[in-house]
């Protein structure tokens, strides 16, 4: 039973770390997309 609990804790830690990484990746992609859109919309062609 202790092995199952330890395995669950390890899996939960990996999920938390990956969630933070995915949030940062999503924020970076959103910032780059927003900058590209604003750059194309505001600069003269």
mmCIF file as Biopython writes it, N, C-alpha, C and O atoms, coordinates in Angstrom:
data_model
#
loop_
_atom_site.group_PDB
_atom_site.id
_atom_site.type_symbol
_atom_site.label_atom_id
_atom_site.label_alt_id
_atom_site.label_comp_id
_atom_site.label_asym_id
_atom_site.label_entity_id
_atom_site.label_seq_id
_atom_site.pdbx_PDB_ins_code
_atom_site.Cartn_x
_atom_site.Cartn_y
_atom_site.Cartn_z
_atom_site.occupancy
_atom_site.B_iso_or_equiv
_atom_site.auth_seq_id
_atom_site.auth_asym_id
_atom_site.pdbx_PDB_model_num
ATOM 1   N N  . UNK A ? 1  ? 0.824  -1.193 0.000   1.0 0.0 1  A 1 
ATOM 2   C CA . UNK A ? 1  ? 0.000  0.000  0.000   1.0 0.0 1  A 1 
ATOM 3   C C  . UNK A ? 1  ? 0.865  1.253  0.000   1.0 0.0 1  A 1 
ATOM 4   O O  . UNK A ? 1  ? 0.544  2.239  -0.663  1.0 0.0 1  A 1 
ATOM 5   N N  . UNK A ? 2  ? 1.958  1.208  0.744   1.0 0.0 2  A 1 
ATOM 6   C CA . UNK A ? 2  ? 2.857  2.365  0.799   1.0 0.0 2  A 1 
ATOM 7   C C  . UNK A ? 2  ? 3.431  2.671  -0.585  1.0 0.0 2  A 1 
ATOM 8   O O  . UNK A ? 2  ? 3.614  3.836  -0.938  1.0 0.0 2  A 1 
ATOM 9   N N  . UNK A ? 3  ? 3.715  1.633  -1.364  1.0 0.0 3  A 1 
ATOM 10  C CA . UNK A ? 3  ? 4.250  1.829  -2.716  1.0 0.0 3  A 1 
ATOM 11  C C  . UNK A ? 3  ? 3.241  2.542  -3.598  1.0 0.0 3  A 1 
ATOM 12  O O  . UNK A ? 3  ? 3.610  3.406  -4.393  1.0 0.0 3  A 1 
ATOM 13  N N  . UNK A ? 4  ? 1.980  2.190  -3.464  1.0 0.0 4  A 1 
ATOM 14  C CA . UNK A ? 4  ? 0.928  2.840  -4.251  1.0 0.0 4  A 1 
ATOM 15  C C  . UNK A ? 4  ? 0.826  4.311  -3.877  1.0 0.0 4  A 1 
ATOM 16  O O  . UNK A ? 4  ? 0.700  5.164  -4.756  1.0 0.0 4  A 1 
ATOM 17  N N  . UNK A ? 5  ? 0.878  4.617  -2.598  1.0 0.0 5  A 1 
ATOM 18  C CA . UNK A ? 5  ? 0.791  6.003  -2.136  1.0 0.0 5  A 1 
ATOM 19  C C  . UNK A ? 5  ? 1.989  6.804  -2.635  1.0 0.0 5  A 1 
ATOM 20  O O  . UNK A ? 5  ? 1.827  7.932  -3.100  1.0 0.0 5  A 1 
ATOM 21  N N  . UNK A ? 6  ? 3.187  6.234  -2.543  1.0 0.0 6  A 1 
ATOM 22  C CA . UNK A ? 6  ? 4.383  6.924  -3.030  1.0 0.0 6  A 1 
ATOM 23  C C  . UNK A ? 6  ? 4.318  7.148  -4.537  1.0 0.0 6  A 1 
ATOM 24  O O  . UNK A ? 6  ? 4.707  8.206  -5.031  1.0 0.0 6  A 1 
ATOM 25  N N  . UNK A ? 7  ? 3.830  6.160  -5.255  1.0 0.0 7  A 1 
ATOM 26  C CA . UNK A ? 7  ? 3.681  6.302  -6.703  1.0 0.0 7  A 1 
ATOM 27  C C  . UNK A ? 7  ? 2.686  7.388  -7.056  1.0 0.0 7  A 1 
ATOM 28  O O  . UNK A ? 7  ? 2.901  8.146  -8.002  1.0 0.0 7  A 1 
ATOM 29  N N  . UNK A ? 8  ? 1.598  7.471  -6.304  1.0 0.0 8  A 1 
ATOM 30  C CA . UNK A ? 8  ? 0.602  8.510  -6.538  1.0 0.0 8  A 1 
ATOM 31  C C  . UNK A ? 8  ? 1.187  9.891  -6.284  1.0 0.0 8  A 1 
ATOM 32  O O  . UNK A ? 8  ? 0.931  10.822 -7.048  1.0 0.0 8  A 1 
ATOM 33  N N  . UNK A ? 9  ? 1.969  10.035 -5.222  1.0 0.0 9  A 1 
ATOM 34  C CA . UNK A ? 9  ? 2.602  11.325 -4.923  1.0 0.0 9  A 1 
ATOM 35  C C  . UNK A ? 9  ? 3.557  11.733 -6.032  1.0 0.0 9  A 1 
ATOM 36  O O  . UNK A ? 9  ? 3.594  12.898 -6.428  1.0 0.0 9  A 1 
ATOM 37  N N  . UNK A ? 10 ? 4.326  10.780 -6.531  1.0 0.0 10 A 1 
ATOM 38  C CA . UNK A ? 10 ? 5.255  11.072 -7.625  1.0 0.0 10 A 1 
ATOM 39  C C  . UNK A ? 10 ? 4.519  11.486 -8.884  1.0 0.0 10 A 1 
ATOM 40  O O  . UNK A ? 10 ? 4.926  12.425 -9.568  1.0 0.0 10 A 1 
ATOM 41  N N  . UNK A ? 11 ? 3.436  10.788 -9.192  1.0 0.0 11 A 1 
ATOM 42  C CA . UNK A ? 11 ? 2.642  11.125 -10.368 1.0 0.0 11 A 1 
ATOM 43  C C  . UNK A ? 11 ? 1.999  12.495 -10.208 1.0 0.0 11 A 1 
ATOM 44  O O  . UNK A ? 11 ? 1.956  13.272 -11.162 1.0 0.0 11 A 1 
ATOM 45  N N  . UNK A ? 12 ? 1.503  12.797 -9.026  1.0 0.0 12 A 1 
ATOM 46  C CA . UNK A ? 12 ? 0.894  14.099 -8.778  1.0 0.0 12 A 1 
ATOM 47  C C  . UNK A ? 12 ? 1.920  15.219 -8.939  1.0 0.0 12 A 1 
ATOM 48  O O  . UNK A ? 12 ? 1.598  16.273 -9.487  1.0 0.0 12 A 1 
ATOM 49  N N  . UNK A ? 13 ? 3.135  15.007 -8.474  1.0 0.0 13 A 1 
ATOM 50  C CA . UNK A ? 13 ? 4.190  16.011 -8.628  1.0 0.0 13 A 1 
ATOM 51  C C  . UNK A ? 13 ? 4.505  16.235 -10.098 1.0 0.0 13 A 1 
ATOM 52  O O  . UNK A ? 13 ? 4.656  17.379 -10.528 1.0 0.0 13 A 1 
ATOM 53  N N  . UNK A ? 14 ? 4.605  15.168 -10.871 1.0 0.0 14 A 1 
ATOM 54  C CA . UNK A ? 14 ? 4.870  15.317 -12.303 1.0 0.0 14 A 1 
ATOM 55  C C  . UNK A ? 14 ? 3.759  16.088 -12.997 1.0 0.0 14 A 1 
ATOM 56  O O  . UNK A ? 14 ? 4.033  16.916 -13.866 1.0 0.0 14 A 1 
ATOM 57  N N  . UNK A ? 15 ? 2.521  15.831 -12.631 1.0 0.0 15 A 1 
ATOM 58  C CA . UNK A ? 15 ? 1.407  16.551 -13.245 1.0 0.0 15 A 1 
ATOM 59  C C  . UNK A ? 15 ? 1.446  18.035 -12.899 1.0 0.0 15 A 1 
ATOM 60  O O  . UNK A ? 15 ? 1.171  18.877 -13.754 1.0 0.0 15 A 1 
ATOM 61  N N  . UNK A ? 16 ? 1.783  18.360 -11.661 1.0 0.0 16 A 1 
ATOM 62  C CA . UNK A ? 16 ? 1.874  19.764 -11.256 1.0 0.0 16 A 1 
ATOM 63  C C  . UNK A ? 16 ? 2.988  20.462 -12.021 1.0 0.0 16 A 1 
ATOM 64  O O  . UNK A ? 16 ? 2.797  21.576 -12.509 1.0 0.0 16 A 1 
ATOM 65  N N  . UNK A ? 17 ? 4.141  19.828 -12.132 1.0 0.0 17 A 1 
ATOM 66  C CA . UNK A ? 17 ? 5.258  20.439 -12.852 1.0 0.0 17 A 1 
ATOM 67  C C  . UNK A ? 17 ? 4.940  20.609 -14.331 1.0 0.0 17 A 1 
ATOM 68  O O  . UNK A ? 17 ? 5.275  21.639 -14.916 1.0 0.0 17 A 1 
ATOM 69  N N  . UNK A ? 18 ? 4.311  19.636 -14.935 1.0 0.0 18 A 1 
ATOM 70  C CA . UNK A ? 18 ? 3.956  19.740 -16.347 1.0 0.0 18 A 1 
ATOM 71  C C  . UNK A ? 18 ? 2.882  20.788 -16.573 1.0 0.0 18 A 1 
ATOM 72  O O  . UNK A ? 18 ? 2.885  21.462 -17.603 1.0 0.0 18 A 1 
ATOM 73  N N  . UNK A ? 19 ? 1.968  20.937 -15.632 1.0 0.0 19 A 1 
ATOM 74  C CA . UNK A ? 19 ? 0.931  21.954 -15.772 1.0 0.0 19 A 1 
ATOM 75  C C  . UNK A ? 19 ? 1.553  23.338 -15.779 1.0 0.0 19 A 1 
ATOM 76  O O  . UNK A ? 19 ? 1.178  24.178 -16.596 1.0 0.0 19 A 1 
ATOM 77  N N  . UNK A ? 20 ? 2.497  23.589 -14.884 1.0 0.0 20 A 1 
ATOM 78  C CA . UNK A ? 20 ? 3.171  24.882 -14.862 1.0 0.0 20 A 1 
ATOM 79  C C  . UNK A ? 20 ? 3.917  25.125 -16.170 1.0 0.0 20 A 1 
ATOM 80  O O  . UNK A ? 20 ? 3.900  26.237 -16.699 1.0 0.0 20 A 1 
ATOM 81  N N  . UNK A ? 21 ? 4.569  24.096 -16.688 1.0 0.0 21 A 1 
ATOM 82  C CA . UNK A ? 21 ? 5.304  24.230 -17.938 1.0 0.0 21 A 1 
ATOM 83  C C  . UNK A ? 21 ? 4.352  24.532 -19.092 1.0 0.0 21 A 1 
ATOM 84  O O  . UNK A ? 21 ? 4.663  25.359 -19.949 1.0 0.0 21 A 1 
ATOM 85  N N  . UNK A ? 22 ? 3.198  23.872 -19.121 1.0 0.0 22 A 1 
ATOM 86  C CA . UNK A ? 22 ? 2.231  24.113 -20.188 1.0 0.0 22 A 1 
ATOM 87  C C  . UNK A ? 22 ? 1.627  25.507 -20.095 1.0 0.0 22 A 1 
ATOM 88  O O  . UNK A ? 22 ? 1.362  26.130 -21.123 1.0 0.0 22 A 1 
ATOM 89  N N  . UNK A ? 23 ? 1.406  26.005 -18.890 1.0 0.0 23 A 1 
ATOM 90  C CA . UNK A ? 23 ? 0.888  27.364 -18.727 1.0 0.0 23 A 1 
ATOM 91  C C  . UNK A ? 23 ? 1.899  28.371 -19.261 1.0 0.0 23 A 1 
ATOM 92  O O  . UNK A ? 23 ? 1.525  29.308 -19.965 1.0 0.0 23 A 1 
ATOM 93  N N  . UNK A ? 24 ? 3.165  28.189 -18.935 1.0 0.0 24 A 1 
ATOM 94  C CA . UNK A ? 24 ? 4.198  29.106 -19.429 1.0 0.0 24 A 1 
ATOM 95  C C  . UNK A ? 24 ? 4.325  29.017 -20.949 1.0 0.0 24 A 1 
ATOM 96  O O  . UNK A ? 24 ? 4.493  30.041 -21.612 1.0 0.0 24 A 1 
ATOM 97  N N  . UNK A ? 25 ? 4.249  27.828 -21.501 1.0 0.0 25 A 1 
ATOM 98  C CA . UNK A ? 25 ? 4.312  27.662 -22.947 1.0 0.0 25 A 1 
ATOM 99  C C  . UNK A ? 25 ? 3.122  28.352 -23.614 1.0 0.0 25 A 1 
ATOM 100 O O  . UNK A ? 25 ? 3.290  29.037 -24.623 1.0 0.0 25 A 1 
ATOM 101 N N  . UNK A ? 26 ? 1.935  28.176 -23.064 1.0 0.0 26 A 1 
ATOM 102 C CA . UNK A ? 26 ? 0.745  28.822 -23.609 1.0 0.0 26 A 1 
ATOM 103 C C  . UNK A ? 26 ? 0.822  30.337 -23.534 1.0 0.0 26 A 1 
ATOM 104 O O  . UNK A ? 26 ? 0.421  31.025 -24.473 1.0 0.0 26 A 1 
ATOM 105 N N  . UNK A ? 27 ? 1.332  30.864 -22.431 1.0 0.0 27 A 1 
ATOM 106 C CA . UNK A ? 27 ? 1.474  32.310 -22.289 1.0 0.0 27 A 1 
ATOM 107 C C  . UNK A ? 27 ? 2.480  32.857 -23.291 1.0 0.0 27 A 1 
ATOM 108 O O  . UNK A ? 27 ? 2.269  33.931 -23.854 1.0 0.0 27 A 1 
ATOM 109 N N  . UNK A ? 28 ? 3.562  32.140 -23.519 1.0 0.0 28 A 1 
ATOM 110 C CA . UNK A ? 28 ? 4.566  32.578 -24.494 1.0 0.0 28 A 1 
ATOM 111 C C  . UNK A ? 28 ? 3.992  32.578 -25.905 1.0 0.0 28 A 1 
ATOM 112 O O  . UNK A ? 28 ? 4.204  33.528 -26.659 1.0 0.0 28 A 1 
ATOM 113 N N  . UNK A ? 29 ? 3.279  31.538 -26.264 1.0 0.0 29 A 1 
ATOM 114 C CA . UNK A ? 29 ? 2.667  31.459 -27.591 1.0 0.0 29 A 1 
ATOM 115 C C  . UNK A ? 29 ? 1.627  32.562 -27.761 1.0 0.0 29 A 1 
ATOM 116 O O  . UNK A ? 29 ? 1.561  33.185 -28.820 1.0 0.0 29 A 1 
ATOM 117 N N  . UNK A ? 30 ? 0.821  32.811 -26.746 1.0 0.0 30 A 1 
ATOM 118 C CA . UNK A ? 30 ? -0.187 33.864 -26.821 1.0 0.0 30 A 1 
ATOM 119 C C  . UNK A ? 30 ? 0.465  35.237 -26.965 1.0 0.0 30 A 1 
ATOM 120 O O  . UNK A ? 30 ? -0.020 36.073 -27.728 1.0 0.0 30 A 1 
ATOM 121 N N  . UNK A ? 31 ? 1.548  35.477 -26.245 1.0 0.0 31 A 1 
ATOM 122 C CA . UNK A ? 31 ? 2.241  36.762 -26.343 1.0 0.0 31 A 1 
ATOM 123 C C  . UNK A ? 31 ? 2.832  36.956 -27.737 1.0 0.0 31 A 1 
ATOM 124 O O  . UNK A ? 31 ? 2.733  38.043 -28.304 1.0 0.0 31 A 1 
ATOM 125 N N  . UNK A ? 32 ? 3.441  35.919 -28.287 1.0 0.0 32 A 1 
ATOM 126 C CA . UNK A ? 32 ? 4.008  36.033 -29.630 1.0 0.0 32 A 1 
ATOM 127 C C  . UNK A ? 32 ? 2.919  36.236 -30.684 1.0 0.0 32 A 1 
ATOM 128 O O  . UNK A ? 32 ? 3.095  37.028 -31.610 1.0 0.0 32 A 1 
ATOM 129 N N  . UNK A ? 33 ? 1.811  35.538 -30.551 1.0 0.0 33 A 1 
ATOM 130 C CA . UNK A ? 33 ? 0.713  35.699 -31.502 1.0 0.0 33 A 1 
ATOM 131 C C  . UNK A ? 33 ? 0.107  37.093 -31.403 1.0 0.0 33 A 1 
ATOM 132 O O  . UNK A ? 33 ? -0.209 37.706 -32.423 1.0 0.0 33 A 1 
ATOM 133 N N  . UNK A ? 34 ? -0.056 37.594 -30.191 1.0 0.0 34 A 1 
ATOM 134 C CA . UNK A ? 34 ? -0.598 38.944 -30.008 1.0 0.0 34 A 1 
ATOM 135 C C  . UNK A ? 34 ? 0.341  39.994 -30.578 1.0 0.0 34 A 1 
ATOM 136 O O  . UNK A ? 34 ? -0.107 40.939 -31.227 1.0 0.0 34 A 1 
ATOM 137 N N  . UNK A ? 35 ? 1.623  39.843 -30.346 1.0 0.0 35 A 1 
ATOM 138 C CA . UNK A ? 35 ? 2.597  40.794 -30.878 1.0 0.0 35 A 1 
ATOM 139 C C  . UNK A ? 35 ? 2.603  40.761 -32.403 1.0 0.0 35 A 1 
ATOM 140 O O  . UNK A ? 35 ? 2.690  41.811 -33.040 1.0 0.0 35 A 1 
ATOM 141 N N  . UNK A ? 36 ? 2.516  39.598 -32.984 1.0 0.0 36 A 1 
ATOM 142 C CA . UNK A ? 36 ? 2.466  39.488 -34.439 1.0 0.0 36 A 1 
ATOM 143 C C  . UNK A ? 36 ? 1.216  40.124 -35.014 1.0 0.0 36 A 1 
ATOM 144 O O  . UNK A ? 36 ? 1.281  40.816 -36.030 1.0 0.0 36 A 1 
ATOM 145 N N  . UNK A ? 37 ? 0.087  39.898 -34.381 1.0 0.0 37 A 1 
ATOM 146 C CA . UNK A ? 37 ? -1.168 40.485 -34.855 1.0 0.0 37 A 1 
ATOM 147 C C  . UNK A ? 37 ? -1.133 42.004 -34.747 1.0 0.0 37 A 1 
ATOM 148 O O  . UNK A ? 37 ? -1.489 42.706 -35.694 1.0 0.0 37 A 1 
ATOM 149 N N  . UNK A ? 38 ? -0.704 42.513 -33.592 1.0 0.0 38 A 1 
ATOM 150 C CA . UNK A ? 38 ? -0.645 43.963 -33.417 1.0 0.0 38 A 1 
ATOM 151 C C  . UNK A ? 38 ? 0.378  44.593 -34.353 1.0 0.0 38 A 1 
ATOM 152 O O  . UNK A ? 38 ? 0.147  45.681 -34.880 1.0 0.0 38 A 1 
ATOM 153 N N  . UNK A ? 39 ? 1.493  43.928 -34.561 1.0 0.0 39 A 1 
ATOM 154 C CA . UNK A ? 39 ? 2.499  44.449 -35.485 1.0 0.0 39 A 1 
ATOM 155 C C  . UNK A ? 39 ? 1.961  44.557 -36.897 1.0 0.0 39 A 1 
ATOM 156 O O  . UNK A ? 39 ? 2.220  45.547 -37.582 1.0 0.0 39 A 1 
ATOM 157 N N  . UNK A ? 40 ? 1.223  43.562 -37.344 1.0 0.0 40 A 1 
ATOM 158 C CA . UNK A ? 40 ? 0.649  43.601 -38.691 1.0 0.0 40 A 1 
ATOM 159 C C  . UNK A ? 40 ? -0.490 44.607 -38.783 1.0 0.0 40 A 1 
ATOM 160 O O  . UNK A ? 40 ? -0.675 45.230 -39.828 1.0 0.0 40 A 1 
ATOM 161 N N  . UNK A ? 41 ? -1.243 44.774 -37.725 1.0 0.0 41 A 1 
ATOM 162 C CA . UNK A ? 41 ? -2.400 45.666 -37.755 1.0 0.0 41 A 1 
ATOM 163 C C  . UNK A ? 41 ? -1.995 47.133 -37.641 1.0 0.0 41 A 1 
ATOM 164 O O  . UNK A ? 41 ? -2.651 47.994 -38.228 1.0 0.0 41 A 1 
ATOM 165 N N  . UNK A ? 42 ? -0.946 47.432 -36.911 1.0 0.0 42 A 1 
ATOM 166 C CA . UNK A ? 42 ? -0.591 48.825 -36.652 1.0 0.0 42 A 1 
ATOM 167 C C  . UNK A ? 42 ? 0.440  49.388 -37.621 1.0 0.0 42 A 1 
ATOM 168 O O  . UNK A ? 42 ? 0.457  50.593 -37.873 1.0 0.0 42 A 1 
ATOM 169 N N  . UNK A ? 43 ? 1.290  48.542 -38.160 1.0 0.0 43 A 1 
ATOM 170 C CA . UNK A ? 43 ? 2.320  49.041 -39.071 1.0 0.0 43 A 1 
ATOM 171 C C  . UNK A ? 43 ? 1.744  49.210 -40.472 1.0 0.0 43 A 1 
ATOM 172 O O  . UNK A ? 43 ? 0.942  48.392 -40.922 1.0 0.0 43 A 1 
ATOM 173 N N  . UNK A ? 44 ? 2.155  50.278 -41.162 1.0 0.0 44 A 1 
ATOM 174 C CA . UNK A ? 44 ? 1.654  50.461 -42.538 1.0 0.0 44 A 1 
ATOM 175 C C  . UNK A ? 44 ? 2.221  49.394 -43.473 1.0 0.0 44 A 1 
ATOM 176 O O  . UNK A ? 44 ? 3.347  48.927 -43.303 1.0 0.0 44 A 1 
ATOM 177 N N  . UNK A ? 45 ? 1.425  49.029 -44.444 1.0 0.0 45 A 1 
ATOM 178 C CA . UNK A ? 45 ? 1.859  48.001 -45.403 1.0 0.0 45 A 1 
ATOM 179 C C  . UNK A ? 45 ? 2.707  48.598 -46.490 1.0 0.0 45 A 1 
ATOM 180 O O  . UNK A ? 45 ? 3.160  47.883 -47.383 1.0 0.0 45 A 1 
#
